[in-house]
């Protein structure tokens, strides 16, 4: 173990100061990484929908005491914990307290964690013996992986995957026998890494636990000299750190795990091998230029777009396997990394092997990942044998988006390239050529990407401009609001703490399921489509004083926060293929069309003498007339 981790031949001696050129290269590299990910406050925002969702929690935290980590503005009647991403939402709340707009606070938070990820990748590369300049290029290569930037729409999943070098840097430091760092520092660092991981994203937490366990087990079996240190210090620290992190998360959330998904969900979300080899069109600049990308849609392929847009990894697979072959006899750590890569790849496949597997005929989007994928059993190549693991092993059975295991594989392969780069002579150009080639094949269409980031920020502000003043005119501070019909209402998270009302509605499937356990029956009844039979429940929730006002939004409470306000009216620049993808979403209509559809219902409501209604372009409000409200309150 120690030979593979301590060797630093060919690198700049660690006591040599950084040159001006090296400092400039480091700043340039870090800046390019932040630009690639759209984490530039005041200019760009990495994503929109998840940023709106996260910022709602952050704003609610900021409305309370400095130590507040639960919301009291949405998801009534009980306080809500953020099920993932507390490590992101909490810094956003601090930046909001300092006066930043939520869009810039989110970008600032992302910039911080991406910088940590970049720096950790650099330090891992240095620990494997790479020079400073090559280590910077290695760090850029890691941050260019589609598994990171293409997950930006899933917010903390992207950051959690990006932080894998941070987590494994802590593991490598802990498992070292000889190190300049004290044992107390290494133990503290490892404990910090586990806590950041569990409160950032559950997927990367499980990958960190699995990968570090494999690494530790391998070193225990092969490292005779270090075995005493591993048994005395590393193993207890490993077990206790993960146990404490899990217990802290369980205490915060109030439960150890959420309702498990069906095995068919695991099958549908498994990695199709064709996605690994052939990139998806519209996502990889160079592949699109030379015409080797493929168009993919949910009507044709199993799962959703996040699977085929994030998992192209052929360049790093080839480079990683080549690196392992070249240094397999020189550096013992590479065998452990190869095992980690193989485990990640195997689990990413899911219970059913798929090779360019397509759906049998036209299948509605609603039959995609949200409702399982029994068809993946019939039309895949065959079982992989991992079904029992996904059904029974703690942690593993929570990894329902099985393709995300490929992040662990890609990280381990990248680490193999870092080991190989560190084994070469200092003036070797081979790693530079290989790494630049990987980066070129990884990067997206940059002008298109940058335009999307600036559009995200512009739409964020447009939501404020279009809704805040109008809602404040119609809803009094601290009033309880029921949005009808309710869905997975991302927009409720953002509007309630910013406008100043409270609401039953909440975004996030886990939060929604928890809130529903405490809702009044009249609120539960206001789901699905609004029709005449729902008027009774609107009246009841008002007369029972469960809500002060019912709001009927004409914008979509889930999809409009992702693209404001709709496909035809957005100011964002969309490609034709992107428009097609957005138009496939059921019920995602523009406010004017939605308002026209609901006019017959609104006319019936307006005829009720005890109700007071206001009907605008973006929403309608319904409340009891003052005299009826007074009687209902007696």
N, C-alpha and C positions, 0 to 999 in steps of 0.2 A: 504493500500500500504506500509506504512512505517514499519509495523510489519514484512511484508514479505521481505523487502529489507534491513532493518537495523539490524535485529536480528543476533547476532554473537556468541550465546552461544555455548560452546563446542569447540570453535576454540582457537588458540593461541592468547593471547592478542596482539593487534596491536603494542603496544610499546615495546614488547619483541624482542630483537635482534635475527637475524637468527643464528642458530647454524652452526658449521662447517659441520655437516652431512646434514642439510637442504640445505646449499649452494651447497654441492657436488651433492645432489639429483637433485637440480634445473639445474645445469650445465649438468648433465648426461641426464636428461629428454629433455632439449632443444637440446642437441647434437643428441639424438636418433631421435627426430622429424625431424631435418634437414637431417639426414641420410636417414630416411624413404622417404623423398621427393626429395632426390638427390641434395639438395642445398649445395653442398660442393665445393666451388671454388678450381680450380687447380686439382680436382680429378673427379668431376661429374658435369653433367648438367641435370636439371630436364626433359627437353624435347629437341627435335631437330627442327622440322618444325616451330613451333611458336616462338622458340628462334631465329631462323634465321630471321624470319619475323620481330620480335620486334627489333632485333639487327640492322637491316637495318635502321629503323627509328632512333635508338639511335646513330648509326655511323653518319648518316646525321646531326643530332643535333650537335654531337661532332665536325663535320667539320665546323660548323658555330660559331657564337658568343655564349657566355655562356647562354644567355637568349633564344636561338633558340628553338622553339617548332614546326617548320614546316620543311618539307623536300624540298630540291631543286635539288636532284639528280635523283629522279625517279617520275613517275606519271606526266611527263611534259605534257603540258607546264605551268601548274599552280602549286604553292606550295601545298603540301599535309599535312593535319593534320592526326594524328593517330586517328582512330575512336573510339578506346577503348584502355585502357592500358597506357595512358600518365603517370600515377602514377608509372608505372613500367619502361617504356622506358626512362623517364628522368633520374632516378637514374642510369640506365645502361649507359647512355651517359656520366654521370659524372665519372663513374668508367673507361670507355674507355679513357676519357681524362687523367686519372691517369696512363694509360699504360696497363690496363688489356685487355686480349683478349676478344672479345665479348662473348665467351662461359663462361668465368669465371666472366665477368661483369654481365651476366644474372643470373648465379648461386648466385653471391653476392647479387644482388637485391632480388632474391627470398628468400635468407636466411634472409635478413632484414625484409621483410614483414611477413614471416612465424614466425619469432621470435616475432614480434608485435602481431600476431594472438595468438601465444602460451601464451605470457604474459597477453594478454587481457582475454583469457579463464581462466587463473589462477586468475586474479583479480575479475572476475565475480563470480567464485567459492568461493573466500574468502568473497565477499560481501554477499553471501548466507549462510555464517557461517561454511564452510568446513575448516578443518585444513590445514596447509601448505602442508603437505605430500599428503593428499587426493586431495587438489586443484591441485597439480602438476600432479597427476594421472588423474584427470578430464581433465586437459588441454591436456595431452597426448591422452586421449580418443577422445577428439574432433578432434585433428590433425590426428588421425588414420582413420577418416571416409572416406570411398571410394568416397563419393561425393566431397572430396577435392583432395586426391592424384590421383584418377583415371581420374581427369580432367586436369592433368598436361599438356597433349597435347593441351589443349585450353588455356594455359598460364594464362592470367589475370582472366579468369573465375575461375580457381582453387584458385588463390590468393584472389579474391574477396569473394568467398564463405568462404575460410579460415578466412577472416577478419570479418566475421559476429560478433564474440564476441567483436571485437574492436568497431564496430559500435554500438552495443547494450550496451556495457559498457558506451559509451557516453550518450546513452538514459537513462539508469538507473541512472547515475550520475545527469543528468539534472532533472529527475523526482523526485529525492529525496527531501524531505522537509528539513530534518536535515542532514547536511554533513559538514565535516571538510573543504571541498573545498569552495572557494568563488563562488558567483554567476557568476562573470566575467570569472573565470576559467571554470566553467561548460558550460557556453554559448560558450566560445571559443573552448572548446573541441568538443562540438556538431557540431559547424560550420566546424571545421577541419574534423570531421568524414564524414560529407556529401560531402565535396569537394574531399576527398580521394576516397570515394565510387563512385562518379559519374565519376571520371577520372581513376578509376581502371577497372570497369566493369559495364555495364548497368544493367545486371541481378541482381546483388547483390544490386545495388542502388535502384531498384524498390522494392526488397524484404525488404531492410532497411526501405524505406518509408512506405510500407504497414505494416510491423511488428511494427515499432515504433508508427505509428498512432493507431494501435489496442491497444498497450500498454498504450499510453497516454489516449485514449478514455476510456479504462477500469478503469484507475486510476481516471479519472474525475468523472466517475459514482459512484465509490465505496469509494473514499478517501475523506471523509468529511473534515478532518483536513487539508489536503493538497490541497484542491480545489483552494483556493485563490492563493497559490504559482503556481499551474499549470496554472491557467488562466492568471496570471499576468506575469509570466516569461517563463514557459515551452512551452505553446502553441504558443506565438508569436515567440519564438526562433525556435521552430520546423518548423513553416510555413516559416519564413524568411530564415532559413538556407537552406531548400530544394529548395526554390525559387531562392536564389542566386546561389546555386550549379548548378541548371538546366540552369539558364541564362548564367553562366560562360561557361558551356559546349556548349550551343547553339552558343555563340559568337565564341568560338574556332573552332567548327566544321563548322559553317556557316549555320546550319539548326537545327531545334528542334528535328526532327525525320527523319528516313529513310523510304523508300518505305515499306508500310506494307505488310506482307505476307498473303497469302490466308488462309482461315479458315482450309482448308485441311492440310496445313502445321502444324497448331496447333494440329490437330487431330493425324497426324502421329507421332509427337514428344511428344505425351502424354505418361504418365507413365503407363506401363502394370503392373498390380498387381503381376503377377508372378515374375517379376524382383525384387520386394521388398522382396519376401519370399525365392526365390531360387537363390543363387549366380551363376554368370557365370563362367564356367570352365576356368582355366588358370589365374584367378585374385585373388582368395582367397585361401591362402595356406592351412589352416586347412580344409576348405570345400572340396578342391580337395583331400586331404589325406583320408578323411572319405567317399568320393564319393557321396556328396550331391549336387554337382554343375551341371549345365546344359550347353551344347554347344549351342551357339546361333550365327546365321549369318544373314546378311542383306537380303539374298534370302528368308529366312523363316519368320523373324519377321519385324514388321513395325519400321521405323526409322533407326537409325544407331547405331554403337557399343557404342557410348557415353551414350546412354540411359540405356542399360542393364549392362554395366560395372561399372556404378557409383552409382546405386540406390539401391543396396542391403542394407537394413536397418532394417531388422526384429529384431536384437538384441536391438538396441536403441529404437525401437518402443515399444517392450515389457517392457524394463526397464523404459522408460519414462511414460508409462501408469501406471505401478506399482507404480512409484514414485508419480505420481499425486494422485492416490488412497490413498496412505499412508499419504500424507500431505495436502490433499485438505481442511481440516478444520482448519489447523494450520497456513498456509501461504497463504495469499490472492493473492500473485503474481502468484501462480500456475494456477489459473483459466485463467488469461490473457495469460500465456504461452500455455496452452492447446488450447485456441482459435486460437492463432497464428499458432500452429501446424496443427490444423484442416483446417485453411484457406490455408496454404501451401500445405497440402496434396490434398485438393480439386482442387486447381488450377493446381497442377502437373499432375492430371489425364487428363487434356485437355478436349476438347468438347465431346470426345467419350470415354466411359469406355471400357477398354481392360483387359481381363483376359486370359493370355496365347493365345492371338489372333495371328494367323499366316496368311501370305499372301495366296491367293488362287492359288496354283500352283507355277511354276517357274516364278519369276519376276526379271528383270534385275536390277542391282544396280542403273542404271540411273533413275529408277522409284522410288527410295527411297526418302529420306528426301529432296533431292535437288529439286525435281519436285512435291512436294506435295504428299498427300496420300488419295485420294478419297476412296480407298479401305478400309481405316480404318473406314469409315462410315458404309459400308455394312457388315464388318466382325467383328466389335466390338460388345460388349454386348448391348450397347445403349447409348443415349446421357446423358451427365452429367448435362447439363443446364448452362454450363459456356460459351457457344458460344457467347452470347451477350456481356459478359464482355470482352472477347478476341477481339471482333470486335470494341468495342466502347469506353472503358474506357482508357484514356491516361495512358501511362506507361504499363498497362496490355496488350494493343494491340501490344506492342513492344516485349513482352516475347514469341517469337515464338517457342523457344525450351522449351515448357511448362513443361517438366519433371524437369527442373532445379528449379522449385518452391519447389521441395522436399528438397532442401537445407535449406529453411526456416523452414520447418517442422522438419527436423533432428536437426537443431540448437535448436529449442524450446523444443524438447524432451530431448536433452542433458541438457539444462538448468533446466528442471524438475528434472533430475537425480542429478544435482548439488544442487538444493534446498533440495531434500531429503537427500543427503549426509550431508549437513550442519545442518540438523535437528536431526541427530543421536548423541549419546554420542561420546566423543572424541576417546575412545579406541575401538569403534565398527569396526569390520572387514567386515561387510556386504557390504559397498560401495567398499571396496578394491576388494572383490571377484567379485562383479558385474562388476566393471570397467575393471578388468583384463580379464574377460570372453569376454566382448565386444571387447576389443583390439585384443585378440587372433582371434576372428571371423572376425575382420575387415582387418587385415594385409594381404598384398599380399605375394606371393612367394619371400622372401627377397633376396636370392642369384640371382634369375632371374632378380629381379628389380634392384639390384645394378649393375649387368652386363649391363643392358640396360642403366643406367645412365652413366657409364663409356664409353659405346659405343657411346652415344650421343656426349660426349665431343670429342672422337676420330674422329668421322665423321665430326664434326664441323671443326676440324683442317685439315682433309683430303680434305674438300671442298676448303679450302684456298690453300693447296699444289697443288691440281689438276688443279685449275682454275686461280688463281690470276696471276701467271707469264705468262701463255699462253695468257690470255686476254690483259695484259699490252703490250705484244709483238705485238698484232694485232690491238689494239685500242689506239689511242693517248689520252693524258689527256684532259678532258673537251669535248671530242667529243660527239655528240648526237647519240645514238644507238637505233635501232628498232629491238627488238627480234621478230622473226616470226616463227611460228604463235604465236599470243598472246593469253594468257589464264588468269587465276588467278595466276599471275607469282610471287610467293613468292621469288624465287631466284633473281629476278631483284632488290628487295629491298636491298638485302645483297651485291650483286656484284657491283652495281653502286657506292655507297659511298666509298666502300673499294678499288675498282680498280681505280676509279677516272674518270669515264665517267658519262654522263647523259643519261636518257632513258625515253621513253614514258611509258614503261611497268611498272606495279605495281602489288603487291600482296595484296589481301584483296578485297572481293566482293564489299564492300561499296566504297573503294578507286577507284577500277576499274571503277565502274559505274560513279563516279564523273569525273575521268580523261577522259573517253570516250566522255564526253560532249564537250571537247576542242580539241580532236584529229583531224588531217587532215583526209580527206576521204581515202587517200591511206593507212593510218595506220589502220583505221577501217576495211578496206577490207582484211587485213592480218590476219584474224581469221580462226578458224577451221583448216581443213587439207590443207597443202601446195600442190598445184598442178600447172600444167603448166599455167593455167589461172591467177595465182597469180604473175607470173613473171612481168607482166605489172605494177602491183602496187609496186613491189619492185623497179623497175626502176624509177617509178614516184616519190616515196618518196625520192629517192636519187637526181634526177634531179631537183626537186622542192626545194632542200636543206632543207627539213624538217628534214632529218637525214643524218649524215655523213657516217654511216655504218649500214648495216643490218646484224644481227647475226642470224644464224639458229642453235639453240642448238640441240645437239643429246641426251642430258639428258632432263628429264621432269622438266619443270620450276616450277611445283607445287609439285609433289610427290618426286622428287629427294632430295629436301631440308629436307624431312621427313625421307628418307632412301637413303643414298648416296652410289653409284649412281643409283643402282637398286637392285632388289631382288637377282638375281643370282651372282652379283659381289660385294655386300656389305661385309664389314669386320665385321659388327655387327653380333652378335649371335642371331639367330632367331629360335623359336620353329616351328615345322611343321605346327601347326595351324596358327601361325603368317604369315608364308610363304603363306599359302592358302589365308589368308585375303589380303595380299599385292598383290598377283597375280590376285585377282578379280578386281583390279582397271583398268579400260579400258585405254589403251594407255601407261601404265607404263612399257616401254620396256628399255632394256639396250642400252647404246649408240651405240654399234656396230650394233645391229639390226636396230635401228632407222637410222643410217647412211646408211646402205644398202638399206633401203626402199626409202631414199631420193636421192640415187645416180642418177637415171634417170633425176630427176629435176635438180640436180646440174650439170649434163652434159649439159643440155640445157642452163643453166645460163653461164657456162664457154665458150660456143660458141659465146656469145655476145661480140663483140670486144671492146665495151666501158666500160665493167665491169672488175673489178679486183677481183679475188676470192682467198681465202686461205681456204684449207680444212684440218681440223685436226681430231683427234680422238673424241673430245668432242663437237666441234662446227665448223661451217664454217662462214667466214665473206665475205661480198659482199660490194664493194664500187665502185664508179666511178673511172676510170683511171685518173691520175693527169690532163692530158690535157682536158678531158671531164669535170672533176670537175671544172676546171678553167673557161671553157665556160659556164657551168651551173650557176656559181656564178656571171656572168656579168649581 
